[in-house]
Each structure stands twice: as structure tokens, then as C-alpha cells.
Amino acid sequence: MSKVQINSKLPDLPVSIFTHMSQLAAEHGAINLGQGFPDFPMDARLQDLVYKAMRDGFNQYAHSNGYPLLREVIAEKIKTLYGNPVSPDTEITITPGGTYAISNALTAVLRPGDEVLFFEPCFDSYIPNIEITGAKAVPVPLDFPSYAIPWEKVRQAINPKTRMIMLNSPNNPTGTILTRADLQELKHLVRDTNILILSDEVYEHLVFDGEKHLSILSEPELFERSFVAFSLGKVFHCTGWKTGYSVAPAYLMKEFRNHHQFNVFSVGSTLQVGMAQYLQDPEVYLSLPAFFQKKRDFFLSELRTPFLKPLPCRGSYFQCFTFEAGTGDFDLAEKLTSETGVATIPVSAFYRDRTDNRVLRVCFAKKEETLSQAADHLNRADYSKLK
Ligand SMILES: Cc1ncc(COP(=O)(O)O)c(C=O)c1O
């Protein structure tokens, strides 16, 4: 077969670390604490509502901007939680997941030559999604081990080509959350500039120890230049549904929708109708911090090996561990999978240059029995052999 020549737009992309570790886990029958998805059932009430929506005939194209009632319910939630009266008509669009809410915003506004600042370690879709637009991805490494944002370095990285700053709080993989001081720094930095903000808040409700999620939506001065991405699949234990939403001021949302209508047009109607009913009970999201905090604390109490030292986890459903040098994080993650029976993710995979601070990420969105078994394997491992 002769092939037509193409100039790849994303050449040399490695296989995703999540695919690699999940395959390795399957090969060795290991417990998979690598990829970020729950192994417990989602709420049967939500399943019933979606089933009912299907039986009630919501099976044709939904409105391109999203099922109106779902947008209204989300606007109400945003007003209550963040004090921002966003318009469901002009400022919210339902998307096929958080990844799409991010990529569609990038495609809508970036042009070749623009620069986008983002913080590493970062979620793996950011760099390809920036680069496919012809813009330049400019990583700023978070301080280690605090994973705090180094604002002085951000200041130095800004130049006239800087078009956007991307944020992610609660953060995957570090488990950190934005502080009030971060928001102040950001405000000072972008004031009187043309810099946009893209805030990835897919773990919105997963904030622990009584702390509050500081959304960009709660800061009018920042929101006026921002796209904010959310995921319903992530927080309601149905990642496979790939349903989320984007919130932005009307002038930015207009650009977002111009692209959205030709990218996907609309999102699964039954899922949206079911979600619109479900979200009318605030308890379904207000109960999430305690639900996930219990899992974090349970795993940490079960894990007794001094080899893995937990870093603070304030939000998301990821817990990071440092370990004594002796091997790289990628090697250790592979050996833990094949020899100890627990798959984790090496955090070096979240850096373009594979910076290896000897950190592993564990997803604790799992049943207690899974977490307990995994902790047991990790407690019994002979780390002198693994190094
Ligand atoms: C930081 C971050 N952003 C976005 C996403 C994607 O969300 P969705 O599955 O809704 O596309 C994920 C999923 O793991 C994530 O961790």
C-alpha cells in the first residue's frame, strides 16, 4: 500500500502513561491505582434519571449550548457556591467532558505564535491541545516539594506574546489547591494585560479538611478574562459519560460556541436531562468532600511502609508519595506493578522533560477493599529489591 505523505501535527507523541500503566497492570493482574477513575458504582438515582429520560423520549439532538434546564441548574449552583450570577443563556455551554471544555477553549482563541503558560506537573492533554493550534506551550515548573506556584518565575516568563495562563485546582497530580494569595498574585499579574485565563476545575468538589475550593468564578476581576472547565463525569463517578461544561463571560463564550457547534454540535441528551434533575439536590455535590476525604484518610491509615512518604493532599482524588532515591519513578512504578501487584503513576510523566523528583501518584477513588488490598501489597513489598 502506498501512503499519502502527511506532515503530522502531533509527531512523536509517546503512548500515554495511563495506557501504559493500565496495560502493565492488566498483564500482571495488579491492582490499578494508576488511572483516575472510580471502581465503585455510581449513584443508582442518577442512572434511573437517565434511563427515565431515555424512556421519556429525550433521544434526539440536544440544544447545541446544552439542555436549557441543566444550564439553569448549573447557573444556580454557581451563584450559590461562588456568588457569581452567570447567565445560563450566554455564559454556560455543556460539553463532552472537561478535556473538551479545555481543548475547545484553546482552539477558539489561540493563534500560531501565541504563548500559553501552564504549570508542570500537568494533565497530559494540555501540551498537545496548545500545540495543535500553532501556539507555543511554555511550562513553568511548580516548586518542589510544596508544588506551590512560583509567581516570580511566572512574571519572568510573561512577554508580549503571552496569550493565556492555564491553572488547575484542585490539581492533578499534586493534590494542591489554589490559595487566596495565588489569586491575588494572578490578579496583579494580568491586570491591564491582554492575557486570558483557562482554569481547569474538574475536581471542583474534591477539597478536604474544611478548606474551600477557590474558583476563578468567585473572582469577578479574573472571571472577565477566563474560561473555566468542569467535569460532571469526574465528580459523579461516571467518567465514561464524558460530560462536563464550560463557563466564560458572554464575549468569550460566543467564540467558544462558534467552534463547539462545528466540533460536536451537542452532547448526549439523555445524560443532560438526567443530570439536570440530579443536580437539583445540592446534597449530591455537597457530600463529595467528606466522601473522598474518608477514602484518602483510609488509604493513608492502611499504608504503613516508611518507604513511601505522603505529600500533603488538599484536593482531587490523587495522593502523591515521595521515596528515597535509588531508582527513577518510572522504573519503580513498573516494578511495583509487576512485582508488588500495585499500579501507580510516575509523576515524571506529567513533565515534558520528564523531571524526576522521585514521586508516585496514587488514585484513591476506589472501594475500601481495593485500597486495603493495595496497601497490604505495598506494606509487604521488599523495597531493597525494588530499588
Ligand atoms: C486535571 C484534569 N483535567 C481534565 C480532565 C478530563 O476530564 P473529562 O474526563 O471530563 O474529560 C482530567 C481527567 O483526568 C483531569 O485530571
PDBQT file of the ligand as one rigid body, heavy atoms in Angstrom, charges set to zero:
ROOT
HETATM    1  C1  LIG A 401      -6.852  17.874  35.517  1.00  0.00    +0.000 C 
HETATM    2  C2  LIG A 401      -7.824  17.204  34.604  1.00  0.00    +0.000 A 
HETATM    3  N1  LIG A 401      -8.463  17.935  33.687  1.00  0.00    +0.000 NA
HETATM    4  C3  LIG A 401      -9.361  17.376  32.849  1.00  0.00    +0.000 A 
HETATM    5  C4  LIG A 401      -9.646  16.033  32.903  1.00  0.00    +0.000 A 
HETATM    6  C5  LIG A 401     -10.631  15.440  31.940  1.00  0.00    +0.000 C 
HETATM    7  O1  LIG A 401     -11.933  15.370  32.380  1.00  0.00    +0.000 OA
HETATM    8  P1  LIG A 401     -13.016  14.576  31.471  1.00  0.00    +0.000 P 
HETATM    9  O2  LIG A 401     -12.834  13.122  31.731  1.00  0.00    +0.000 OA
HETATM   10  O3  LIG A 401     -14.324  15.106  31.914  1.00  0.00    +0.000 OA
HETATM   11  O4  LIG A 401     -12.701  14.924  30.047  1.00  0.00    +0.000 OA
HETATM   12  C6  LIG A 401      -8.982  15.232  33.827  1.00  0.00    +0.000 A 
HETATM   13  C7  LIG A 401      -9.212  13.776  33.846  1.00  0.00    +0.000 C 
HETATM   14  O5  LIG A 401      -8.480  13.003  34.400  1.00  0.00    +0.000 OA
HETATM   15  C8  LIG A 401      -8.057  15.837  34.715  1.00  0.00    +0.000 A 
HETATM   16  O6  LIG A 401      -7.403  15.112  35.624  1.00  0.00    +0.000 OA
ENDROOT
TORSDOF 0
